[in-house]
């Protein structure tokens, strides 16, 4: 389930959910644990945490990371809305869906059958997407479509360029 949440996040944002780096005073695995703690909170179940083979390598007896002391909590909802500019109405159900899978203890994670009825999976698709002029132009180039206006210098005015782009949009089915 953990991997599924990470893959869904990557599909939605185009970025890894966790992209740990090695630092001067800590290893890549230390950073990975810190990134997880910042996103979903530090592990609370000390019995489960201490049962892990690598507990003593990364954690103090009180369950705090040994080599990374300062954590900056940033919820998955805030990551989606602040970093990726996803609308709150879309980020809220997505973050709730992902958080059902992102639990330290695998026993606490939602089961696949329980996720099937999650509201995020039942959301109607929002096809009301706005594509900027630059993105439309890039999309057309990538899809081998001709662009009647190759640069703004060929137009006598911005209004002429807007009209040309609007005509192209209507021909492509863009709103």
Backbone as a chain_set.jsonl record, in Angstrom:
{"seq": "XXXXXXXXXXXXXXXXXXXXXXXXXXXXXXXXXXXXXXXXXXXXXXXXXXXXXXXXXXXXXXXXXXXXXXXXXXXXXXXXXXXXXXXXXXXXXXXXXXXXXXXXXXXXXXXXXXXXXXXXXXXXXXXXXXXXXXXXXXXXXXXXXXXXXXXXXXXXXXXXXXXXXXXXXXXXXXX", "coords": {"N": [[0.825, -1.187, 0.0], [1.983, 1.19, 0.736], [3.77, 1.711, -1.36], [1.961, 2.036, -3.447], [0.695, 4.451, -2.736], [2.889, 6.165, -3.027], [3.36, 5.915, -5.784], [0.961, 6.915, -6.879], [1.068, 9.564, -6.002], [3.326, 10.363, -7.469], [2.367, 10.067, -10.089], [0.377, 12.026, -10.134], [1.758, 14.403, -9.541], [4.215, 14.334, -10.856], [6.581, 14.14, -9.554], [8.785, 12.444, -7.218], [7.474, 11.166, -4.166], [9.091, 10.957, -1.947], [12.369, 11.968, -1.956], [15.178, 11.312, -1.018], [18.364, 12.61, 0.109], [21.905, 12.36, 0.542], [23.671, 13.773, 3.239], [26.141, 15.945, 4.817], [26.422, 15.156, 7.463], [24.763, 13.011, 7.742], [23.243, 9.971, 6.486], [21.742, 8.8, 3.392], [19.529, 7.193, 4.018], [18.878, 8.16, 6.554], [17.908, 10.693, 5.876], [15.731, 9.903, 4.36], [14.025, 8.74, 6.285], [13.613, 11.035, 7.809], [12.254, 12.693, 5.966], [9.896, 11.24, 5.648], [8.918, 11.396, 8.272], [8.475, 14.152, 8.458], [6.365, 14.429, 6.697], [4.27, 12.617, 7.463], [4.35, 12.578, 10.175], [6.161, 11.767, 13.191], [7.079, 8.4, 14.15], [4.826, 6.869, 16.398], [4.255, 4.53, 17.697], [6.09, 2.952, 19.772], [6.723, 0.328, 20.476], [6.381, -1.088, 18.073], [8.255, 0.333, 16.503], [10.709, -0.174, 17.83], [10.877, -2.856, 17.332], [11.925, -3.159, 14.846], [14.739, -4.133, 12.92], [16.729, -2.251, 12.284], [16.414, -0.231, 14.093], [18.134, 0.763, 16.21], [20.21, 1.781, 14.704], [19.276, 4.127, 13.562], [17.587, 5.518, 15.331], [17.12, 7.111, 18.56], [16.838, 5.906, 21.972], [14.464, 7.006, 22.771], [13.011, 7.213, 20.473], [13.629, 9.202, 18.632], [15.142, 10.635, 15.728], [18.584, 9.992, 15.188], [20.651, 11.399, 13.759], [19.485, 13.539, 12.429], [18.109, 16.295, 13.624], [16.322, 18.474, 13.488], [13.119, 18.789, 12.366], [10.774, 19.703, 9.867], [7.538, 19.929, 9.793], [5.295, 19.174, 7.188], [2.401, 18.778, 5.848], [0.813, 16.374, 3.671], [-1.366, 17.415, 2.338], [-0.777, 20.171, 2.418], [1.603, 20.148, 0.93], [0.607, 19.384, -1.582], [-1.13, 21.554, -2.174], [0.431, 23.893, -1.784], [3.029, 23.533, -2.949], [2.508, 22.225, -5.412], [0.29, 23.503, -6.337], [-2.305, 22.467, -6.461], [-5.792, 22.479, -6.54], [-7.592, 23.151, -3.539], [-10.035, 21.742, -3.265], [-9.527, 19.455, -4.694], [-7.145, 18.551, -3.635], [-7.711, 17.898, -0.988], [-9.405, 15.448, -0.861], [-7.593, 13.741, -2.185], [-5.281, 13.836, -0.563], [-6.285, 12.725, 1.806], [-6.9, 10.159, 0.899], [-4.322, 9.205, 0.171], [-3.056, 9.332, 2.669], [-4.288, 7.296, 4.057], [-2.882, 5.12, 3.283], [-0.301, 5.706, 3.962], [1.149, 4.948, 6.552], [3.181, 4.37, 9.388], [3.348, 1.779, 10.62], [2.796, -1.179, 8.952], [0.48, -2.675, 9.519], [-1.388, -0.793, 10.175], [-2.128, 0.402, 7.865], [-4.466, 1.063, 5.233], [-6.404, -1.474, 3.671], [-6.443, -2.839, 0.358], [-9.03, -3.517, -0.563], [-10.571, -1.931, 1.078], [-10.005, 0.57, 0.179], [-11.261, 0.786, -2.24], [-13.766, 2.024, -2.211], [-13.193, 4.616, -1.652], [-13.696, 8.143, -1.439], [-12.034, 9.716, -3.125], [-11.492, 8.103, -5.329], [-13.983, 7.992, -6.392], [-14.536, 10.454, -7.348], [-15.807, 12.733, -9.772], [-14.359, 13.251, -12.97], [-12.422, 16.179, -13.528], [-12.477, 18.077, -16.109], [-12.083, 20.634, -16.72], [-9.734, 22.163, -17.477], [-7.285, 24.631, -17.742], [-5.136, 25.655, -20.249], [-2.171, 27.337, -20.729], [-1.141, 29.805, -23.167], [1.526, 29.385, -23.932], [1.901, 26.732, -23.142], [-0.007, 25.49, -24.775], [1.086, 25.976, -27.274], [3.494, 24.545, -27.043], [2.394, 21.994, -26.681], [1.209, 21.589, -29.169], [3.461, 21.577, -30.837], [4.809, 19.304, -29.861], [2.984, 17.396, -30.606], [3.1, 17.385, -33.296], [1.673, 19.319, -34.753], [0.783, 21.99, -36.906], [1.698, 25.387, -36.38], [0.186, 28.35, -36.763], [0.983, 30.85, -36.033], [4.098, 31.639, -35.424], [5.733, 33.293, -33.94], [5.488, 36.187, -31.839], [6.398, 38.391, -33.158], [5.624, 38.227, -35.762], [3.065, 39.07, -35.801], [0.966, 41.91, -36.016], [-0.089, 43.009, -33.758], [-0.806, 42.399, -30.244], [-3.425, 41.698, -29.985], [-4.007, 40.559, -32.447], [-2.425, 38.291, -32.349], [-3.634, 36.987, -30.179], [-6.147, 36.492, -31.307], [-5.432, 34.761, -33.386], [-4.423, 32.591, -31.909], [-6.721, 31.901, -30.501], [-8.398, 31.063, -32.588], [-6.962, 28.804, -33.381], [-7.215, 27.31, -31.036], [-9.965, 26.782, -31.017], [-10.13, 25.135, -33.222], [-8.753, 22.943, -32.26], [-10.238, 22.069, -30.187], [-9.884, 23.141, -27.669], [-10.882, 24.883, -24.762]], "CA": [[0.0, 0.0, 0.0], [2.884, 2.345, 0.798], [4.27, 1.949, -2.716], [0.848, 2.55, -4.246], [0.556, 5.877, -2.421], [4.019, 6.875, -3.642], [3.164, 5.945, -7.239], [-0.154, 7.823, -7.182], [1.612, 10.913, -5.833], [4.213, 10.641, -8.604], [1.547, 10.238, -11.29], [-0.353, 13.288, -10.031], [2.646, 15.576, -9.474], [5.409, 14.198, -11.691], [7.751, 14.08, -8.665], [8.78, 11.415, -6.182], [6.954, 11.609, -2.874], [10.291, 11.099, -1.121], [13.592, 11.959, -2.757], [16.201, 11.583, -0.007], [19.737, 12.937, -0.299], [22.943, 12.197, 1.56], [24.2, 15.045, 3.731], [27.48, 15.882, 5.414], [26.386, 14.502, 8.776], [23.783, 11.932, 7.764], [23.155, 9.11, 5.305], [20.518, 8.917, 2.604], [18.431, 6.55, 4.767], [18.475, 9.092, 7.61], [17.086, 11.72, 5.231], [14.469, 9.276, 3.957], [13.198, 8.658, 7.491], [13.243, 12.404, 8.188], [11.234, 13.152, 5.022], [8.649, 10.553, 6.006], [8.456, 11.98, 9.544], [7.965, 15.499, 8.19], [5.113, 14.336, 5.952], [3.187, 11.899, 8.156], [4.58, 12.633, 11.613], [7.12, 10.794, 13.709], [6.43, 7.168, 14.608], [4.314, 6.956, 17.767], [4.195, 3.186, 18.245], [7.469, 2.617, 20.147], [6.882, -1.129, 20.446], [6.603, -1.452, 16.676], [9.505, 0.954, 16.047], [11.842, -0.897, 18.42], [10.922, -4.226, 16.789], [12.635, -3.127, 13.566], [16.156, -4.471, 13.05], [17.604, -1.081, 12.137], [16.015, 0.805, 15.047], [19.275, 1.36, 16.919], [21.067, 2.489, 13.747], [18.708, 5.41, 13.158], [16.789, 6.177, 16.365], [17.518, 7.089, 19.971], [15.954, 5.063, 22.784], [13.171, 7.693, 22.875], [12.351, 7.208, 19.172], [13.983, 10.387, 17.833], [16.23, 10.382, 14.788], [19.898, 10.261, 15.788], [21.512, 12.323, 13.031], [18.726, 14.696, 11.943], [17.405, 16.774, 14.829], [15.287, 19.456, 13.194], [12.141, 18.382, 11.355], [9.788, 20.725, 9.507], [6.325, 19.236, 9.373], [4.634, 19.7, 5.994], [1.406, 17.748, 5.538], [0.672, 16.065, 2.248], [-2.319, 18.399, 1.811], [-0.046, 21.421, 2.188], [2.528, 19.919, -0.188], [-0.185, 19.4, -2.823], [-1.686, 22.881, -2.464], [1.445, 24.952, -1.802], [4.112, 23.269, -3.906], [2.003, 21.816, -6.728], [-0.837, 24.378, -6.676], [-3.517, 21.697, -6.708], [-6.934, 23.121, -5.893], [-7.952, 22.52, -2.259], [-11.141, 20.8, -3.443], [-8.954, 18.221, -5.231], [-6.059, 18.116, -2.757], [-8.226, 17.317, 0.262], [-9.707, 14.013, -0.971], [-6.391, 13.011, -2.568], [-4.399, 13.69, 0.597], [-6.913, 11.756, 2.711], [-6.732, 8.85, 0.266], [-2.916, 8.805, 0.308], [-2.712, 9.15, 4.083], [-4.795, 5.991, 4.502], [-1.853, 4.141, 2.936], [0.996, 6.138, 4.485], [1.225, 4.729, 7.995], [4.45, 3.726, 9.734], [3.161, 0.347, 10.836], [1.992, -1.732, 7.847], [-0.82, -3.159, 10.014], [-2.292, 0.353, 10.287], [-2.445, 0.893, 6.516], [-5.716, 0.584, 4.657], [-6.335, -2.625, 2.759], [-6.871, -2.488, -0.996], [-10.5, -3.618, -0.675], [-11.161, -0.801, 1.798], [-9.772, 1.788, -0.605], [-12.086, 0.782, -3.452], [-14.897, 2.937, -2.063], [-12.72, 5.915, -1.191], [-14.266, 9.267, -2.197], [-11.144, 10.219, -4.184], [-11.679, 7.251, -6.509], [-15.35, 8.198, -6.887], [-14.685, 11.836, -7.835], [-16.001, 12.93, -11.205], [-13.174, 13.907, -13.541], [-12.515, 17.615, -13.76], [-11.841, 18.337, -17.396], [-12.073, 22.081, -16.881], [-8.329, 22.526, -17.311], [-6.843, 25.745, -18.562], [-3.782, 25.516, -20.756], [-1.665, 28.645, -21.129], [-0.756, 29.935, -24.565], [2.832, 28.748, -24.121], [1.715, 25.288, -23.041], [-0.717, 25.053, -25.979], [2.062, 25.998, -28.361], [4.383, 23.403, -26.817], [1.619, 20.789, -26.927], [1.061, 21.444, -30.623], [4.766, 21.192, -31.383], [5.059, 17.92, -29.468], [2.044, 16.527, -31.297], [3.297, 17.526, -34.737], [0.653, 20.164, -35.373], [1.298, 23.267, -37.396], [1.364, 26.582, -35.624], [0.074, 29.412, -37.761], [1.685, 32.025, -35.526], [5.303, 31.073, -34.833], [6.267, 34.213, -32.931], [4.672, 37.393, -31.732], [6.91, 39.427, -34.053], [4.931, 38.14, -37.042], [1.758, 39.693, -35.638], [1.037, 43.355, -35.887], [-0.469, 43.409, -32.413], [-1.131, 41.301, -29.331], [-4.8, 41.28, -30.264], [-3.96, 39.674, -33.612], [-1.881, 37.009, -31.89], [-4.681, 36.362, -29.371], [-7.173, 35.996, -32.216], [-4.878, 33.598, -34.08], [-4.372, 31.494, -30.95], [-8.099, 31.533, -30.211], [-8.857, 30.275, -33.733], [-6.32, 27.509, -33.295], [-7.819, 26.606, -29.908], [-11.275, 26.288, -31.424], [-9.904, 24.022, -34.138], [-8.225, 21.818, -31.504], [-11.181, 21.697, -29.16], [-9.563, 23.732, -26.385], [-11.851, 25.891, -24.329]], "C": [[0.876, 1.259, 0.0], [3.35, 2.707, -0.612], [3.182, 2.509, -3.623], [0.661, 4.043, -4.002], [1.675, 6.683, -3.082], [3.843, 6.982, -5.157], [2.036, 6.896, -7.632], [0.33, 9.267, -7.068], [2.476, 11.279, -7.035], [3.422, 10.842, -9.895], [0.836, 11.591, -11.297], [0.581, 14.493, -10.164], [3.824, 15.532, -10.441], [6.691, 14.121, -10.873], [7.622, 12.893, -7.723], [8.181, 11.993, -4.91], [8.111, 11.845, -1.91], [11.502, 10.989, -2.032], [14.768, 12.289, -1.833], [17.586, 11.819, -0.612], [20.675, 12.662, 0.867], [23.446, 13.576, 1.953], [25.588, 14.869, 4.305], [27.49, 15.079, 6.71], [25.379, 13.357, 8.855], [23.767, 11.188, 6.44], [21.826, 9.339, 4.592], [19.324, 8.302, 3.346], [17.951, 7.422, 5.928], [17.537, 10.149, 7.033], [15.734, 11.148, 4.829], [13.518, 9.192, 5.156], [12.737, 10.042, 7.949], [12.144, 12.94, 7.27], [9.875, 12.516, 5.325], [8.063, 11.173, 7.275], [7.879, 13.368, 9.336], [6.6, 15.453, 7.517], [3.988, 13.713, 6.767], [3.328, 11.929, 9.674], [5.563, 11.553, 12.043], [6.383, 9.537, 14.165], [6.035, 7.279, 16.078], [4.333, 5.598, 18.472], [5.624, 2.701, 18.543], [7.716, 1.109, 20.124], [7.179, -1.585, 19.017], [7.95, -0.917, 16.189], [10.719, 0.173, 16.554], [11.955, -2.331, 17.905], [11.655, -4.304, 15.45], [14.132, -3.334, 13.783], [17.063, -3.25, 13.063], [17.29, 0.04, 13.134], [17.219, 1.506, 15.662], [20.223, 2.108, 15.987], [20.58, 3.913, 13.494], [18.04, 6.201, 14.282], [17.439, 6.106, 17.743], [16.548, 6.173, 20.719], [14.561, 5.67, 22.93], [12.443, 7.81, 21.534], [12.595, 8.441, 18.331], [15.123, 10.023, 16.896], [17.562, 10.794, 15.398], [20.629, 11.403, 15.089], [20.801, 13.538, 12.449], [17.823, 15.14, 13.085], [16.204, 17.655, 14.518], [14.392, 18.971, 12.051], [11.171, 19.534, 11.117], [8.561, 20.014, 8.967], [5.674, 19.953, 8.195], [3.668, 18.62, 5.533], [1.3, 17.537, 4.035], [-0.333, 17.015, 1.59], [-1.599, 19.706, 1.484], [0.957, 21.289, 1.049], [1.762, 20.036, -1.508], [-0.674, 20.807, -3.173], [-0.611, 23.95, -2.605], [2.506, 24.734, -2.872], [3.578, 23.01, -5.317], [0.777, 22.593, -7.179], [-2.093, 23.611, -7.093], [-4.642, 22.357, -5.92], [-7.264, 22.398, -4.585], [-9.063, 21.48, -2.396], [-10.671, 19.467, -4.031], [-7.884, 17.664, -4.294], [-6.577, 17.43, -1.495], [-8.566, 15.837, 0.116], [-8.476, 13.18, -1.359], [-5.479, 12.793, -1.363], [-4.988, 12.699, 1.607], [-6.741, 10.328, 2.192], [-5.292, 8.348, 0.456], [-2.553, 8.519, 1.762], [-3.264, 7.838, 4.651], [-3.773, 4.887, 4.234], [-0.502, 4.446, 3.57], [0.999, 6.114, 6.014], [2.53, 3.997, 8.287], [4.302, 2.215, 9.826], [2.282, -0.206, 9.718], [0.619, -2.245, 8.284], [-1.852, -2.036, 10.105], [-2.722, 0.895, 8.924], [-3.749, 0.289, 6.015], [-5.442, -0.604, 3.741], [-6.886, -2.189, 1.404], [-8.393, -2.502, -1.122], [-11.199, -2.451, 0.024], [-11.015, 0.511, 1.021], [-10.679, 1.89, -1.831], [-13.252, 1.758, -3.398], [-14.481, 4.314, -1.571], [-13.309, 7.036, -2.059], [-13.36, 9.781, -3.311], [-11.306, 9.398, -5.462], [-13.05, 7.454, -7.141], [-15.562, 9.607, -7.459], [-14.902, 11.858, -9.342], [-14.761, 13.624, -11.771], [-13.427, 15.386, -13.792], [-11.757, 17.927, -15.04], [-11.787, 19.821, -17.714], [-10.652, 22.597, -16.634], [-7.975, 23.654, -18.261], [-5.395, 25.516, -18.982], [-3.323, 26.891, -21.236], [-1.271, 28.63, -22.603], [0.567, 29.206, -24.838], [2.712, 27.227, -24.077], [0.973, 24.74, -24.259], [0.24, 24.962, -27.15], [3.003, 24.797, -28.247], [3.66, 22.089, -27.11], [1.487, 20.532, -28.424], [2.368, 21.003, -31.265], [5.042, 19.726, -31.086], [4.16, 16.937, -30.201], [2.065, 16.719, -32.808], [2.25, 18.358, -35.444], [1.282, 21.469, -35.815], [0.841, 24.404, -36.503], [1.35, 27.722, -36.62], [0.788, 30.683, -37.33], [2.92, 31.516, -34.803], [5.962, 31.994, -33.821], [5.433, 35.482, -32.934], [5.167, 38.484, -32.677], [6.228, 39.384, -35.413], [3.545, 38.776, -36.979], [1.936, 41.197, -35.5], [0.696, 43.805, -34.474], [-0.732, 42.175, -31.557], [-2.529, 40.786, -29.605], [-4.834, 40.305, -31.436], [-3.439, 38.292, -33.2], [-2.925, 36.264, -31.069], [-5.749, 35.759, -30.275], [-6.691, 34.755, -32.947], [-4.844, 32.387, -33.154], [-5.773, 30.998, -30.635], [-8.666, 30.677, -31.338], [-8.246, 28.885, -33.717], [-6.922, 26.669, -32.178], [-9.149, 25.997, -30.319], [-11.129, 25.11, -32.372], [-9.411, 22.777, -33.4], [-9.189, 21.34, -30.435], [-10.831, 22.202, -27.783], [-10.609, 24.769, -26.043], [-11.187, 27.229, -24.196]], "O": [[0.555, 2.257, -0.646], [3.323, 3.874, -1.002], [3.453, 3.36, -4.471], [0.487, 4.812, -4.947], [1.431, 7.757, -3.631], [4.143, 8.021, -5.746], [2.155, 7.611, -8.628], [0.038, 10.096, -7.931], [2.367, 12.386, -7.562], [3.773, 11.698, -10.708], [0.708, 12.224, -12.345], [0.242, 15.48, -10.816], [4.369, 16.574, -10.806], [7.78, 14.044, -11.442], [6.526, 12.398, -7.459], [8.36, 13.174, -4.614], [8.11, 12.814, -1.151], [11.638, 10.026, -2.787], [15.291, 13.403, -1.858], [17.924, 11.305, -1.678], [20.278, 12.728, 2.031], [23.627, 14.445, 1.1], [26.146, 13.772, 4.28], [28.47, 14.396, 7.011], [25.168, 12.794, 9.929], [24.213, 11.7, 5.413], [20.916, 9.98, 5.119], [18.222, 8.849, 3.297], [16.763, 7.428, 6.253], [16.503, 10.463, 7.623], [14.711, 11.822, 4.943], [12.342, 9.537, 5.044], [11.611, 10.204, 8.418], [11.202, 13.575, 7.744], [8.839, 13.179, 5.264], [6.864, 11.442, 7.346], [6.89, 13.726, 9.976], [5.768, 16.334, 7.737], [2.868, 14.224, 6.764], [2.499, 11.356, 10.382], [5.765, 10.559, 11.345], [5.207, 9.597, 14.523], [6.826, 7.732, 16.905], [4.417, 5.53, 19.698], [6.282, 2.116, 17.683], [8.814, 0.669, 19.785], [8.103, -2.363, 18.78], [8.702, -1.639, 15.534], [11.646, -0.106, 15.793], [13.01, -2.953, 18.03], [11.968, -5.396, 14.976], [14.717, -2.78, 14.714], [18.062, -3.227, 13.781], [17.84, 1.137, 13.029], [17.299, 2.734, 15.629], [20.965, 2.982, 16.436], [21.386, 4.808, 13.239], [17.937, 7.425, 14.197], [18.195, 5.184, 18.053], [15.553, 5.721, 20.153], [13.591, 4.954, 23.181], [11.383, 8.431, 21.457], [11.837, 8.705, 17.398], [15.972, 9.198, 17.234], [17.653, 11.832, 16.053], [21.17, 12.286, 15.754], [21.462, 14.481, 12.014], [16.885, 14.435, 13.459], [15.186, 17.59, 15.206], [14.848, 18.771, 10.925], [10.796, 20.248, 12.046], [8.547, 19.553, 7.826], [5.522, 21.174, 8.2], [4.078, 17.65, 4.896], [1.652, 18.409, 3.24], [-0.173, 17.38, 0.425], [-1.787, 20.277, 0.41], [1.14, 22.232, 0.279], [2.214, 20.706, -2.437], [-0.637, 21.205, -4.337], [-0.727, 24.828, -3.461], [2.839, 25.655, -3.617], [4.128, 23.514, -6.297], [0.274, 22.372, -8.281], [-2.843, 24.05, -7.965], [-4.457, 22.746, -4.767], [-7.22, 21.17, -4.529], [-9.037, 20.452, -1.72], [-11.354, 18.454, -3.877], [-7.733, 16.448, -4.171], [-5.957, 16.492, -0.992], [-8.066, 15.027, 0.897], [-8.333, 12.042, -0.912], [-4.964, 11.694, -1.163], [-4.247, 11.916, 2.201], [-6.469, 9.406, 2.961], [-5.076, 7.204, 0.855], [-1.824, 7.569, 2.048], [-2.737, 7.331, 5.641], [-3.799, 3.842, 4.884], [0.343, 3.56, 3.702], [0.867, 7.149, 6.666], [2.939, 3.115, 7.532], [5.042, 1.467, 9.187], [1.147, 0.24, 9.547], [-0.315, -2.246, 7.483], [-3.055, -2.298, 10.111], [-3.596, 1.759, 8.85], [-4.087, -0.851, 6.336], [-4.382, -0.709, 3.125], [-7.702, -1.271, 1.325], [-8.977, -1.599, -1.721], [-12.283, -2.033, -0.384], [-11.807, 1.438, 1.191], [-10.842, 2.973, -2.393], [-13.681, 2.266, -4.434], [-15.321, 5.095, -1.123], [-13.407, 6.89, -3.277], [-13.856, 10.238, -4.341], [-11.262, 9.95, -6.561], [-13.249, 7.12, -8.308], [-16.63, 9.915, -7.986], [-14.271, 11.109, -10.089], [-14.181, 14.49, -11.116], [-14.513, 15.783, -14.214], [-10.53, 18.026, -15.037], [-11.482, 20.216, -18.839], [-10.408, 23.365, -15.703], [-8.327, 23.626, -19.44], [-4.538, 25.217, -18.15], [-3.994, 27.531, -22.045], [-1.092, 27.569, -23.201], [0.708, 28.505, -25.839], [3.337, 26.522, -24.869], [1.285, 23.646, -24.73], [0.215, 24.002, -27.919], [3.275, 24.117, -29.237], [4.233, 21.18, -27.711], [1.634, 19.401, -28.887], [2.369, 20.143, -32.146], [5.466, 18.984, -31.973], [4.528, 15.779, -30.396], [1.16, 16.273, -33.513], [1.967, 18.126, -36.619], [2.199, 21.984, -35.174], [-0.256, 24.382, -35.946], [2.365, 28.03, -37.246], [1.159, 31.503, -38.17], [2.814, 31.013, -33.685], [6.676, 31.527, -32.934], [4.76, 35.801, -33.914], [4.421, 39.419, -32.969], [6.239, 40.374, -36.145], [2.922, 38.996, -38.017], [2.922, 41.681, -34.943], [1.142, 44.865, -34.037], [-0.864, 41.062, -32.065], [-2.798, 39.592, -29.477], [-5.596, 39.338, -31.424], [-3.947, 37.263, -33.647], [-3.095, 35.056, -31.231], [-6.205, 34.641, -30.038], [-7.449, 33.8, -33.115], [-5.196, 31.28, -33.564], [-5.988, 29.792, -30.514], [-9.339, 29.679, -31.081], [-8.925, 27.899, -34.004], [-7.119, 25.464, -32.338], [-9.432, 24.839, -30.011], [-11.932, 24.178, -32.325], [-9.631, 21.662, -33.872], [-8.963, 20.29, -29.833], [-11.416, 21.744, -26.801], [-11.15, 25.445, -26.918], [-11.84, 28.209, -23.84]]}, "num_chains": 1, "name": "protein.A"}
